[in-house]
Amino acid sequence: MPVPLYQAKAEFFRTLGHPARIRVLELLQDGPRPVRELLELIEIEPSSLSQQLAVLRRSNLVTATRAGSTVVYALSTPDVAELLRAARRILTEMRPELDRDALGAAL
């Protein structure tokens, strides 16, 4: 039996429900980045970043390619970046008290 679209959407948005995952997606809007660069910019433990990247990979929101010993991540589709831009527009309209910088420049 096929999964109803509303249920698939709920699961999709649950995937986006972790701040580290959102930050990774924001950073990847500017183009592919190696894991070491993501670690420097996000400032979380390597094991935590690895877990969050695995969730994003399983959900097909990001792709990973290996270049030698370096793993490089990229958004799987430009639609992910558009979704983040839409979220920023919605948040700035609904919550004008939020600091635009706190929403993330890439969001």
C-alpha positions as CSV (number, residue, x, y, z in Angstrom):
1,M,0.0,0.0,0.0
2,P,1.5,3.4,-1.0
3,V,2.4,5.9,1.7
4,P,0.0,8.9,1.7
5,L,1.6,12.1,0.5
6,Y,0.9,13.9,3.8
7,Q,2.7,11.1,5.7
8,A,5.7,11.3,3.4
9,K,5.8,15.1,3.9
10,A,5.7,14.7,7.6
11,E,8.7,12.3,7.5
12,F,10.5,14.8,5.2
13,F,10.0,17.6,7.6
14,R,11.1,15.5,10.5
15,T,14.3,14.9,8.6
16,L,14.8,18.7,8.6
17,G,14.1,18.9,12.3
18,H,17.7,19.1,13.6
19,P,19.6,22.4,13.6
20,A,22.9,20.7,12.5
21,R,21.1,19.3,9.4
22,I,19.6,22.6,8.5
23,R,23.1,24.2,8.9
24,V,24.7,21.6,6.7
25,L,22.0,22.3,4.0
26,E,22.5,26.0,4.3
27,L,26.3,25.7,3.8
28,L,25.9,23.4,0.8
29,Q,23.7,26.0,-1.0
30,D,27.0,27.7,-1.9
31,G,28.3,24.5,-3.5
32,P,29.9,21.2,-2.6
33,R,32.0,21.1,0.6
34,P,34.4,18.5,2.1
35,V,33.5,17.1,5.5
36,R,36.5,18.8,7.1
37,E,35.2,22.2,6.0
38,L,31.7,21.4,7.3
39,L,33.3,20.5,10.6
40,E,35.1,23.8,10.9
41,L,32.0,25.8,10.0
42,I,29.4,24.0,12.1
43,E,31.6,23.4,15.2
44,I,30.1,20.1,16.4
45,E,31.8,16.8,17.2
46,P,32.8,14.8,14.2
47,S,30.7,11.8,15.3
48,S,27.6,14.0,15.5
49,L,28.2,15.5,12.1
50,S,28.7,12.1,10.7
51,Q,25.3,11.0,12.1
52,Q,23.6,14.0,10.7
53,L,25.1,13.6,7.3
54,A,24.0,10.0,7.2
55,V,20.4,11.1,7.9
56,L,20.6,13.6,5.1
57,R,22.1,11.0,2.7
58,R,19.5,8.4,3.6
59,S,16.8,11.0,2.8
60,N,18.5,11.8,-0.5
61,L,18.8,15.5,0.4
62,V,22.6,15.4,-0.1
63,T,25.0,13.3,-2.2
64,A,28.5,12.2,-1.1
65,T,31.4,11.7,-3.5
66,R,34.9,10.5,-2.5
67,A,37.9,12.3,-3.9
68,G,40.8,10.3,-2.6
69,S,40.5,10.3,1.2
70,T,38.2,13.3,1.1
71,V,34.4,13.0,1.1
72,V,32.6,15.9,-0.5
73,Y,28.9,16.6,0.1
74,A,26.5,18.5,-2.2
75,L,22.8,19.2,-2.3
76,S,21.0,16.5,-4.3
77,T,18.8,19.1,-6.0
78,P,18.5,22.8,-6.2
79,D,15.0,22.4,-4.8
80,V,16.5,21.9,-1.4
81,A,18.1,25.4,-1.6
82,E,14.7,26.8,-2.7
83,L,13.0,25.2,0.3
84,L,15.5,26.9,2.6
85,R,14.9,30.3,0.9
86,A,11.2,29.8,1.3
87,A,11.6,29.0,5.0
88,R,13.6,32.2,5.4
89,R,10.9,34.2,3.7
90,I,8.2,32.6,5.9
91,L,10.1,33.1,9.1
92,T,10.9,36.8,8.4
93,E,7.3,37.5,7.6
94,M,5.8,35.6,10.6
95,R,8.5,36.5,13.1
96,P,9.8,39.9,12.4
97,E,11.4,40.0,15.8
98,L,13.9,37.4,14.7
99,D,17.4,38.6,14.0
100,R,18.0,38.2,10.2
101,D,21.6,37.1,11.0
102,A,20.3,34.5,13.4
103,L,18.2,33.0,10.6
104,G,21.4,32.4,8.6
105,A,22.6,34.4,5.6
106,A,22.4,31.3,3.4
107,L,18.9,30.4,4.6
